[in-house]
Amino acid sequence: MSIRNGASVAALFNPRSQLVDNNGVPTAAIGRGFLQAMYVRTGSGTGIVPIVSAPLTATGSTINDALQLGADWNYITTAVAGSGAAIASALNLQPGNDIWVFNFSGHSVKIYPPSVAAQIDALGAGDPYSLANGARSRCFQCLTATQFSSYGN
């Protein structure tokens, strides 16, 4: 066998194997291992579909009394001028985690970081991001325990 024979090398080092049989059952360790890795990588069955809130009402006027946002996607449908919502500290977001806020109310809504020590973009520790009214959305992504970055429309 010559090393230049690609088919021979592939047969030795990259054998083909079905992942599942005709009934959908994983075959051998290759199929089970691959499917197990995909299952774990996607949150063990919970990582693909986000948790979506019921319609929310923005409350309060400070980080301390603002509505606590606890879902992956948060739909604010009612707000009065000056009201707000805060990324819930109970979520314990880690670097790479994010939370989306959609504002379908008739007013801008203040979106606060999870604590007075954290900041969104370069707004300052504990200061809110002003999310405009009228179907505006914003993603708040955790960069570190005290720094969030936002993007969206």
VOPAGU-2260 file (C-alpha; in pm, 1 decimal, decimal comma):
REM VOPAGU-2260
SITE   aa  ch    i         X         Y         Z
SITE  MET   A    0       0,0       0,0       0,0
SITE  SER   A    1     131,0     341,6     -93,6
SITE  ILE   A    2      72,3     645,2     129,0
SITE  ARG   A    3     -32,8     828,5    -184,8
SITE  ASN   A    4    -328,2     597,2    -227,7
SITE  GLY   A    5    -598,4     816,8     -75,4
SITE  ALA   A    6    -863,0     544,7     -70,4
SITE  SER   A    7    -639,3     309,8     128,5
SITE  VAL   A    8    -554,9     579,9     383,0
SITE  ALA   A    9    -920,3     674,0     418,1
SITE  ALA   A   10   -1015,3     309,9     472,0
SITE  LEU   A   11    -759,4     278,9     753,3
SITE  PHE   A   12    -807,9     611,0     929,7
SITE  ASN   A   13   -1157,1     727,8     838,4
SITE  PRO   A   14   -1385,5     427,0     818,3
SITE  ARG   A   15   -1742,7     497,9     716,9
SITE  SER   A   16   -2013,3     395,6     959,6
SITE  GLN   A   17   -2383,5     458,9     979,2
SITE  LEU   A   18   -2481,1     680,9    1271,3
SITE  VAL   A   19   -2824,2     524,9    1294,3
SITE  ASP   A   20   -2983,9     213,5    1148,3
SITE  ASN   A   21   -3301,2     209,4     938,0
SITE  ASN   A   22   -3510,9     229,7    1256,5
SITE  GLY   A   23   -3329,9     539,9    1386,8
SITE  VAL   A   24   -3135,1     351,8    1653,1
SITE  PRO   A   25   -2771,1     463,1    1701,0
SITE  THR   A   26   -2523,8     209,2    1569,5
SITE  ALA   A   27   -2210,6     113,9    1757,3
SITE  ALA   A   28   -2002,7     356,4    1959,9
SITE  ILE   A   29   -1956,2     598,3    1668,6
SITE  GLY   A   30   -2327,3     674,3    1629,5
SITE  ARG   A   31   -2397,2     683,4    2002,8
SITE  GLY   A   32   -2093,0     902,4    2071,7
SITE  PHE   A   33   -2176,2    1151,3    1798,5
SITE  LEU   A   34   -2541,0    1181,8    1897,6
SITE  GLN   A   35   -2450,3    1209,7    2267,2
SITE  ALA   A   36   -2204,3    1490,4    2184,4
SITE  MET   A   37   -2472,3    1675,8    1985,1
SITE  TYR   A   38   -2724,0    1633,0    2267,3
SITE  VAL   A   39   -2484,1    1770,5    2528,7
SITE  ARG   A   40   -2364,7    2054,4    2301,3
SITE  THR   A   41   -2720,9    2178,1    2247,3
SITE  GLY   A   42   -2798,1    2202,1    2618,4
SITE  SER   A   43   -2912,2    1844,1    2673,4
SITE  GLY   A   44   -3238,2    1915,2    2503,4
SITE  THR   A   45   -3291,2    2267,3    2639,7
SITE  GLY   A   46   -3031,9    2473,3    2455,9
SITE  ILE   A   47   -3204,9    2522,5    2122,8
SITE  VAL   A   48   -3544,7    2665,0    2210,5
SITE  PRO   A   49   -3522,4    2987,6    2417,4
SITE  ILE   A   50   -3747,8    3063,6    2711,4
SITE  VAL   A   51   -3993,1    3330,6    2596,4
SITE  SER   A   52   -4171,9    3556,8    2844,0
SITE  ALA   A   53   -4539,6    3631,4    2854,4
SITE  PRO   A   54   -4622,2    3996,0    2776,0
SITE  LEU   A   55   -4449,1    4209,8    3039,4
SITE  THR   A   56   -4512,4    4549,4    3197,7
SITE  ALA   A   57   -4209,7    4768,1    3274,1
SITE  THR   A   58   -4218,5    4892,9    3634,4
SITE  GLY   A   59   -4028,0    5119,6    3867,7
SITE  SER   A   60   -3790,2    5401,1    3788,5
SITE  THR   A   61   -3461,1    5275,3    3936,1
SITE  ILE   A   62   -3246,7    4963,3    3919,1
SITE  ASN   A   63   -3390,6    4859,0    4257,5
SITE  ASP   A   64   -3760,5    4863,1    4165,9
SITE  ALA   A   65   -3745,6    4779,5    3794,6
SITE  LEU   A   66   -3915,3    4470,0    3652,8
SITE  GLN   A   67   -3679,2    4169,5    3677,3
SITE  LEU   A   68   -3618,9    4007,2    3337,0
SITE  GLY   A   69   -3576,2    3632,5    3369,1
SITE  ALA   A   70   -3643,3    3483,0    3024,8
SITE  ASP   A   71   -3414,6    3448,0    2723,9
SITE  TRP   A   72   -3654,9    3661,3    2516,7
SITE  ASN   A   73   -3848,2    3928,7    2708,6
SITE  TYR   A   74   -4149,7    4098,6    2547,2
SITE  ILE   A   75   -4240,0    4431,0    2708,4
SITE  THR   A   76   -4582,0    4534,7    2584,7
SITE  THR   A   77   -4676,9    4793,7    2846,9
SITE  ALA   A   78   -4473,9    5078,4    2994,1
SITE  VAL   A   79   -4523,7    5426,6    3128,9
SITE  ALA   A   80   -4274,3    5707,3    3077,9
SITE  GLY   A   81   -3961,8    5653,9    3288,0
SITE  SER   A   82   -4030,8    5288,5    3373,6
SITE  GLY   A   83   -3775,5    5015,1    3339,8
SITE  ALA   A   84   -3664,0    4655,2    3354,6
SITE  ALA   A   85   -3346,4    4497,1    3488,7
SITE  ILE   A   86   -3154,6    4189,8    3382,4
SITE  ALA   A   87   -3223,9    3965,0    3679,8
SITE  SER   A   88   -2913,8    3898,5    3888,6
SITE  ALA   A   89   -3066,1    3558,0    3972,3
SITE  LEU   A   90   -2991,3    3453,7    3612,0
SITE  ASN   A   91   -2621,7    3461,2    3701,2
SITE  LEU   A   92   -2527,8    3523,8    3338,1
SITE  GLN   A   93   -2178,4    3408,9    3244,4
SITE  PRO   A   94   -1952,7    3536,4    2963,1
SITE  GLY   A   95   -2115,1    3441,1    2633,3
SITE  ASN   A   96   -2470,5    3429,7    2773,5
SITE  ASP   A   97   -2720,9    3683,7    2648,1
SITE  ILE   A   98   -3073,4    3809,8    2701,7
SITE  TRP   A   99   -3302,4    3975,4    2445,8
SITE  VAL   A  100   -3550,5    4253,2    2522,0
SITE  PHE   A  101   -3827,2    4354,9    2281,3
SITE  ASN   A  102   -4011,7    4681,7    2341,7
SITE  PHE   A  103   -4360,3    4685,3    2192,4
SITE  SER   A  104   -4488,7    4949,1    2435,3
SITE  GLY   A  105   -4560,5    5310,9    2355,9
SITE  HIS   A  106   -4267,0    5446,3    2560,6
SITE  SER   A  107   -3892,5    5408,1    2584,1
SITE  VAL   A  108   -3793,5    5160,1    2855,1
SITE  LYS   A  109   -3483,7    5177,8    3074,4
SITE  ILE   A  110   -3294,8    4846,5    3070,2
SITE  TYR   A  111   -3069,6    4811,6    3374,3
SITE  PRO   A  112   -2772,4    4577,6    3419,3
SITE  PRO   A  113   -2806,4    4303,0    3683,6
SITE  SER   A  114   -2633,3    4506,5    3956,2
SITE  VAL   A  115   -2509,0    4856,9    4037,7
SITE  ALA   A  116   -2154,5    4725,7    3981,2
SITE  ALA   A  117   -2225,4    4611,9    3623,9
SITE  GLN   A  118   -2249,5    4830,2    3316,9
SITE  ILE   A  119   -2396,6    4809,7    2968,9
SITE  ASP   A  120   -2167,8    4931,7    2690,7
SITE  ALA   A  121   -1993,9    5247,2    2824,8
SITE  LEU   A  122   -2295,6    5386,2    3009,9
SITE  GLY   A  123   -2145,6    5363,7    3357,2
SITE  ALA   A  124   -2197,8    5119,5    3641,8
SITE  GLY   A  125   -2566,4    5065,7    3718,7
SITE  ASP   A  126   -2684,3    5306,9    3447,5
SITE  PRO   A  127   -2970,0    5198,0    3218,7
SITE  TYR   A  128   -2977,6    5155,7    2843,3
SITE  SER   A  129   -3275,5    5340,9    2693,5
SITE  LEU   A  130   -3462,1    5103,2    2462,2
SITE  ALA   A  131   -3678,6    5303,2    2223,4
SITE  ASN   A  132   -4046,4    5225,6    2184,6
SITE  GLY   A  133   -4222,0    5063,4    1894,3
SITE  ALA   A  134   -4102,5    4707,1    1834,1
SITE  ARG   A  135   -3738,1    4778,9    1910,8
SITE  SER   A  136   -3518,1    4490,2    2018,4
SITE  ARG   A  137   -3181,6    4470,5    2187,7
SITE  CYS   A  138   -2952,6    4185,5    2284,2
SITE  PHE   A  139   -2752,3    4229,7    2603,7
SITE  GLN   A  140   -2454,4    3996,4    2601,6
SITE  CYS   A  141   -2246,5    3920,5    2910,5
SITE  LEU   A  142   -1876,5    3982,1    2846,1
SITE  THR   A  143   -1761,5    3962,3    3209,8
SITE  ALA   A  144   -1939,5    3961,7    3546,1
SITE  THR   A  145   -1956,7    4342,9    3533,2
SITE  GLN   A  146   -1960,3    4425,7    3159,9
SITE  PHE   A  147   -2243,5    4378,7    2911,2
SITE  SER   A  148   -2240,5    4466,4    2542,6
SITE  SER   A  149   -2558,2    4546,9    2352,0
SITE  TYR   A  150   -2654,9    4521,6    1988,5
SITE  GLY   A  151   -2975,3    4522,9    1786,0
SITE  ASN   A  152   -3212,7    4777,9    1637,9
